[in-house]
Amino acid sequence: MLEVQDLHVTFTTYGGTVKAVRGVDLYVNEGETLAIVGESGCGKSVTSNAIMRLIPSPPGKITRGMIRFKGEDLVSLSEKAMRNIRGVDISMIFQDPMTALNPTLTIGTQLMEGLYEHQKVTGQEAKRRALEMMDLVGIPNPEERLKQYPHQFSGGMRQRIVIAIALICEPELLIADEPTTALDVTIQAQILELFEKIQKQTGVSIILITHDLGVVAKIADRIAVMYAGKIVEVGTKREIFYQPEHPYTKGLLRSVPRLDLKGGKLAAIEGTPPDLFSPPEGCPFAARCAYAMEVCTHVHPVKTSLSPSHQVDCWLQDERAKKLLATSSPK
Amino acid sequence: MVERILEINHLKKHFDMGRGTMLKAVNDVSFHVNRGETFGLVGESGCGKSTIGRTIMTLYDRTAGEVLFNGKNVHELPTKEKFKYYRSMQMIFQDPYASLNPRSTVREVISEPMEVHGIFKNKKEQLERVYQLLEEVGLNRDHANRYPHEFSGGQRQRIGIARALALNPDFIIADEPISALDVSVQAQVVNLLKELQVEKGLTFLFIAHDLSMVKQISDRIGVMYLGNMVEMTAADQLYERPLHPYTRALLSAIPIPDPDIEESRERIILEGELPSPINPPSGCVFRTRCPMAMDICAKEKPVWQEVEQEHYVACHLYQESSGTSAEPKVNILSK
């Protein structure tokens, strides 16, 4: 349904040009949840903002690539045409429910704004739809709540409202950028449950951006692991969790503490991600990788397909590396 | 021999919100921390865990109750002893971006506590100590003359740790020390804290909302809800045999990074949201969201009691006059 090819996004600053996204390929199927995971600054939010064409320009710019959605290339679309896609076909949910809502407008006004903007509806019809949405996202006394302001809602309730606003025009794709990070765990559990319910009822596709592997294990179908502006590994949930091939994916999975396992020392990944002002020439993870070889620091690895759904960018998949590994052990 | 380095007895901290309203941030909490262990304090936002940390640090005065450090009430120390207390009790803060003065070099940041307490007579010795501290936390001496903005989040947190270690404290309060950091960096900092603990025989009070990380680092854990401690026991015990319905719900709400387990396990989803600490529910504060709530829960506040060895819980399900048993009167699992 959505296909992104070779996406590059840069930001021009006084300090130089930041290459935030450096060649991202991904696709989303109908009715599925794709999770993009990675650490802060890896480009996962920039990628999703680029899909929505929300990169502020200047300083940001999509320098190369294609975003194909329902046969159209969003990169070359006019701003006016893009306005008819945002909120109608593709919606977005932001991290912080405290700042995503306008404090001076009632919840009802904010809910119905999208409807009035994009669809010819009467006031009555808009209100009926708003009440329906409030019901779907689980807000009690919707009739009364419509007249209230955001400050009268708790964090979890506000996030439900934000979800209702995003879904009111029945989009086909929902981009959720860290939707539960600002919430407490018990509220997070409620919201995740809500996502599953909504997807079942409306069949919407979801791109979920997060750094929490637990959340991913719960609701994703496929996972893309991002590092330093590139997707280093992509696969189904099971492929990524049970057969990870990229050393970064493996390290990430090992470094999270598990509630169900006994303690001990955590396997931390030493070092920090590279500076994207001058990204390294070869594999961006080479400097932190325990298996790094000479070639890794010079040439970016080619994509290897391990299965139709599982791709990894790593030189270890090369035949020559496998031979080398068979004869020696990693440093 | 287990020695109680810190003892909190019936601590209360209320904030006056004006117009006669009181925010009951901490309401009658008792626990103790043994020397050399890590005590984890967990709970959701607004449960009072940070207030406890700050009250222990005497950043807040208490409303009632007492905090005993090595047997002495820390809120009633004479000035001289107070200085001694601050030397043995230090704090690491949550946000490594806000807790370091952007206009001070790393050297100034780390030497400030030593200057305040007049540890070294000459600058050279002090500088040597700064270098030593930097190396202990995994940085190097070249970093001493740089400013905080030149460092990443994980490195800044290391600077904060070096500052906390500068006075050779016995006890460190770490208030959400890793929640602002990336996953792979969190593990680095947690491992560093663990190493330092073994090396220096430190005692930690580790305040966090991330139960999986708290379990990883703590020996014993206290779970808080709306200003009250609801359960306290050894870390493994808490995960294997949680008694309080809130602890159970909290544990089941945390997603486990393993799809097979995630798909098969049963989840207790709590209804509703946290009530306001200004006007908490009568009786048990958790009753409004508790799936097992009974009539008595609204009328009486459950007593904080030891129901198994070293396993404390405040819940009516386990209160059987004085003959305590860890079997709930109602079958808690049948829901």
Boltz contact constraints between the chains, C-beta under 6 A:
constraints:
  - contact:
      token1: [A, 39]
      token2: [B, 182]
      max_distance: 6.0
  - contact:
      token1: [A, 40]
      token2: [B, 182]
      max_distance: 6.0
  - contact:
      token1: [A, 154]
      token2: [B, 273]
      max_distance: 6.0
  - contact:
      token1: [A, 156]
      token2: [B, 273]
      max_distance: 6.0
  - contact:
      token1: [A, 184]
      token2: [B, 44]
      max_distance: 6.0
  - contact:
      token1: [A, 184]
      token2: [B, 45]
      max_distance: 6.0
  - contact:
      token1: [A, 185]
      token2: [B, 253]
      max_distance: 6.0
  - contact:
      token1: [A, 185]
      token2: [B, 254]
      max_distance: 6.0
  - contact:
      token1: [A, 186]
      token2: [B, 253]
      max_distance: 6.0
  - contact:
      token1: [A, 186]
      token2: [B, 270]
      max_distance: 6.0
  - contact:
      token1: [A, 189]
      token2: [B, 253]
      max_distance: 6.0
  - contact:
      token1: [A, 189]
      token2: [B, 269]
      max_distance: 6.0
  - contact:
      token1: [A, 190]
      token2: [B, 269]
      max_distance: 6.0
  - contact:
      token1: [A, 193]
      token2: [B, 269]
      max_distance: 6.0
  - contact:
      token1: [A, 213]
      token2: [B, 257]
      max_distance: 6.0
  - contact:
      token1: [A, 214]
      token2: [B, 255]
      max_distance: 6.0
  - contact:
      token1: [A, 214]
      token2: [B, 256]
      max_distance: 6.0
  - contact:
      token1: [A, 214]
      token2: [B, 257]
      max_distance: 6.0
  - contact:
      token1: [A, 215]
      token2: [B, 255]
      max_distance: 6.0
  - contact:
      token1: [A, 217]
      token2: [B, 257]
      max_distance: 6.0
  - contact:
      token1: [A, 217]
      token2: [B, 258]
      max_distance: 6.0
  - contact:
      token1: [A, 217]
      token2: [B, 259]
      max_distance: 6.0
  - contact:
      token1: [A, 217]
      token2: [B, 262]
      max_distance: 6.0
  - contact:
      token1: [A, 218]
      token2: [B, 255]
      max_distance: 6.0
  - contact:
      token1: [A, 218]
      token2: [B, 262]
      max_distance: 6.0
  - contact:
      token1: [A, 237]
      token2: [B, 259]
      max_distance: 6.0
  - contact:
      token1: [A, 241]
      token2: [B, 259]
      max_distance: 6.0
  - contact:
      token1: [A, 255]
      token2: [B, 183]
      max_distance: 6.0
  - contact:
      token1: [A, 255]
      token2: [B, 184]
      max_distance: 6.0
  - contact:
      token1: [A, 255]
      token2: [B, 187]
      max_distance: 6.0
  - contact:
      token1: [A, 256]
      token2: [B, 183]
      max_distance: 6.0
  - contact:
      token1: [A, 256]
      token2: [B, 257]
      max_distance: 6.0
  - contact:
      token1: [A, 257]
      token2: [B, 212]
      max_distance: 6.0
  - contact:
      token1: [A, 257]
      token2: [B, 213]
      max_distance: 6.0
  - contact:
      token1: [A, 257]
      token2: [B, 216]
      max_distance: 6.0
  - contact:
      token1: [A, 259]
      token2: [B, 212]
      max_distance: 6.0
  - contact:
      token1: [A, 259]
      token2: [B, 254]
      max_distance: 6.0
  - contact:
      token1: [A, 259]
      token2: [B, 256]
      max_distance: 6.0
  - contact:
      token1: [A, 260]
      token2: [B, 256]
      max_distance: 6.0
  - contact:
      token1: [A, 263]
      token2: [B, 216]
      max_distance: 6.0
  - contact:
      token1: [A, 265]
      token2: [B, 191]
      max_distance: 6.0
  - contact:
      token1: [A, 266]
      token2: [B, 187]
      max_distance: 6.0
  - contact:
      token1: [A, 266]
      token2: [B, 190]
      max_distance: 6.0
  - contact:
      token1: [A, 266]
      token2: [B, 191]
      max_distance: 6.0
  - contact:
      token1: [A, 268]
      token2: [B, 187]
      max_distance: 6.0
  - contact:
      token1: [A, 268]
      token2: [B, 188]
      max_distance: 6.0
  - contact:
      token1: [A, 268]
      token2: [B, 191]
      max_distance: 6.0
  - contact:
      token1: [A, 269]
      token2: [B, 184]
      max_distance: 6.0
  - contact:
      token1: [A, 272]
      token2: [B, 152]
      max_distance: 6.0
